[in-house]
Amino acid sequence: MSFGTAIVVIVAIAAVTWLRAQKNRGGHGSPPHDAELEREVEQLRQRIAVLERIAIEERDGDRLAREIEALRD
Protein backbone atom coordinates (compact mmCIF):
# COMPACT_ATOMS: atom_id res chain seq x y z
CA MET A 1 0.00 0.00 0.00
CA SER A 2 1.41 3.35 -0.98
CA PHE A 3 1.57 6.35 1.31
CA GLY A 4 -1.18 8.17 -0.63
CA THR A 5 -3.52 5.19 -0.43
CA ALA A 6 -2.93 4.91 3.31
CA ILE A 7 -3.82 8.61 3.78
CA VAL A 8 -7.03 8.20 1.75
CA VAL A 9 -8.04 5.13 3.79
CA ILE A 10 -7.36 6.92 7.10
CA VAL A 11 -9.38 9.97 6.02
CA ALA A 12 -12.25 7.74 4.86
CA ILE A 13 -12.31 5.85 8.18
CA ALA A 14 -12.25 9.13 10.11
CA ALA A 15 -15.09 10.55 8.00
CA VAL A 16 -17.30 7.47 8.45
CA THR A 17 -16.63 7.45 12.20
CA TRP A 18 -17.45 11.16 12.47
CA LEU A 19 -20.68 10.75 10.46
CA ARG A 20 -21.83 7.87 12.67
CA ALA A 21 -21.09 9.90 15.79
CA GLN A 22 -23.13 12.81 14.42
CA LYS A 23 -26.02 10.50 13.58
CA ASN A 24 -26.00 9.05 17.11
CA ARG A 25 -26.04 12.56 18.59
CA GLY A 26 -29.28 13.40 16.86
CA GLY A 27 -28.46 14.86 13.50
CA HIS A 28 -26.20 17.74 12.73
CA GLY A 29 -24.34 17.69 16.01
CA SER A 30 -27.14 19.44 17.86
CA PRO A 31 -27.83 18.28 21.42
CA PRO A 32 -31.33 17.01 22.24
CA HIS A 33 -33.82 19.80 22.77
CA ASP A 34 -34.28 20.71 26.43
CA ALA A 35 -37.97 21.52 25.95
CA GLU A 36 -38.63 18.07 24.51
CA LEU A 37 -36.84 16.40 27.40
CA GLU A 38 -38.67 18.53 29.96
CA ARG A 39 -42.03 17.62 28.37
CA GLU A 40 -41.15 13.93 28.49
CA VAL A 41 -40.06 14.18 32.14
CA GLU A 42 -43.32 15.97 32.99
CA GLN A 43 -45.35 13.23 31.31
CA LEU A 44 -43.46 10.59 33.26
CA ARG A 45 -44.05 12.48 36.51
CA GLN A 46 -47.78 12.59 35.78
CA ARG A 47 -47.83 8.86 35.10
CA ILE A 48 -45.97 8.16 38.33
CA ALA A 49 -48.43 10.34 40.24
CA VAL A 50 -51.36 8.36 38.83
CA LEU A 51 -49.71 5.06 39.72
CA GLU A 52 -48.93 6.28 43.25
CA ARG A 53 -52.51 7.46 43.71
CA ILE A 54 -53.85 4.11 42.55
CA ALA A 55 -51.46 2.16 44.78
CA ILE A 56 -51.84 4.30 47.91
CA GLU A 57 -55.55 5.17 47.90
CA GLU A 58 -58.28 2.69 48.56
CA ARG A 59 -57.35 -0.86 47.82
CA ASP A 60 -60.87 -1.66 46.73
CA GLY A 61 -60.90 -3.80 43.58
CA ASP A 62 -63.80 -1.88 42.03
CA ARG A 63 -62.02 1.41 42.57
CA LEU A 64 -58.89 0.10 40.90
CA ALA A 65 -60.89 -1.17 37.95
CA ARG A 66 -62.58 2.24 37.58
CA GLU A 67 -59.22 4.02 37.69
CA ILE A 68 -57.79 1.76 35.00
CA GLU A 69 -60.83 2.25 32.79
CA ALA A 70 -60.66 6.02 33.30
CA LEU A 71 -57.04 6.01 32.16
CA ARG A 72 -57.94 4.10 29.02
CA ASP A 73 -60.49 6.76 28.01
Kinemage of the C-alpha trace (Angstrom):
@kinemage 1
@onewidth
@group {chain A} dominant
@subgroup {mainchain}
@vectorlist {calphas} color= white
{ca met a 1} P 0.000 0.000 0.000
{ca ser a 2} L 1.406 3.352 -0.977
{ca phe a 3} L 1.570 6.351 1.306
{ca gly a 4} L -1.179 8.167 -0.632
{ca thr a 5} L -3.517 5.190 -0.428
{ca ala a 6} L -2.927 4.913 3.314
{ca ile a 7} L -3.818 8.606 3.776
{ca val a 8} L -7.028 8.195 1.747
{ca val a 9} L -8.044 5.132 3.793
{ca ile a 10} L -7.363 6.916 7.097
{ca val a 11} L -9.381 9.970 6.023
{ca ala a 12} L -12.252 7.738 4.864
{ca ile a 13} L -12.308 5.846 8.179
{ca ala a 14} L -12.247 9.125 10.113
{ca ala a 15} L -15.094 10.549 7.997
{ca val a 16} L -17.299 7.475 8.454
{ca thr a 17} L -16.630 7.452 12.198
{ca trp a 18} L -17.454 11.158 12.465
{ca leu a 19} L -20.677 10.747 10.465
{ca arg a 20} L -21.830 7.870 12.669
{ca ala a 21} L -21.086 9.901 15.791
{ca gln a 22} L -23.127 12.807 14.417
{ca lys a 23} L -26.018 10.504 13.579
{ca asn a 24} L -26.004 9.053 17.107
{ca arg a 25} L -26.037 12.560 18.593
{ca gly a 26} L -29.283 13.400 16.863
{ca gly a 27} L -28.457 14.855 13.504
{ca his a 28} L -26.201 17.740 12.728
{ca gly a 29} L -24.344 17.689 16.011
{ca ser a 30} L -27.145 19.441 17.864
{ca pro a 31} L -27.834 18.283 21.425
{ca pro a 32} L -31.330 17.010 22.238
{ca his a 33} L -33.824 19.797 22.769
{ca asp a 34} L -34.284 20.709 26.426
{ca ala a 35} L -37.971 21.518 25.954
{ca glu a 36} L -38.631 18.073 24.509
{ca leu a 37} L -36.836 16.395 27.405
{ca glu a 38} L -38.674 18.534 29.956
{ca arg a 39} L -42.027 17.619 28.369
{ca glu a 40} L -41.152 13.928 28.495
{ca val a 41} L -40.064 14.181 32.139
{ca glu a 42} L -43.316 15.974 32.991
{ca gln a 43} L -45.354 13.233 31.306
{ca leu a 44} L -43.463 10.588 33.260
{ca arg a 45} L -44.054 12.484 36.507
{ca gln a 46} L -47.781 12.588 35.776
{ca arg a 47} L -47.834 8.856 35.104
{ca ile a 48} L -45.969 8.157 38.333
{ca ala a 49} L -48.429 10.339 40.242
{ca val a 50} L -51.356 8.359 38.833
{ca leu a 51} L -49.712 5.061 39.722
{ca glu a 52} L -48.929 6.282 43.249
{ca arg a 53} L -52.509 7.456 43.709
{ca ile a 54} L -53.847 4.113 42.546
{ca ala a 55} L -51.458 2.160 44.777
{ca ile a 56} L -51.840 4.300 47.913
{ca glu a 57} L -55.550 5.174 47.904
{ca glu a 58} L -58.276 2.692 48.558
{ca arg a 59} L -57.346 -0.862 47.818
{ca asp a 60} L -60.866 -1.658 46.730
{ca gly a 61} L -60.899 -3.801 43.579
{ca asp a 62} L -63.799 -1.883 42.033
{ca arg a 63} L -62.016 1.414 42.570
{ca leu a 64} L -58.890 0.096 40.904
{ca ala a 65} L -60.895 -1.170 37.949
{ca arg a 66} L -62.582 2.244 37.582
{ca glu a 67} L -59.218 4.022 37.691
{ca ile a 68} L -57.794 1.764 34.999
{ca glu a 69} L -60.832 2.252 32.786
{ca ala a 70} L -60.656 6.024 33.301
{ca leu a 71} L -57.036 6.010 32.164
{ca arg a 72} L -57.945 4.095 29.015
{ca asp a 73} L -60.492 6.764 28.008
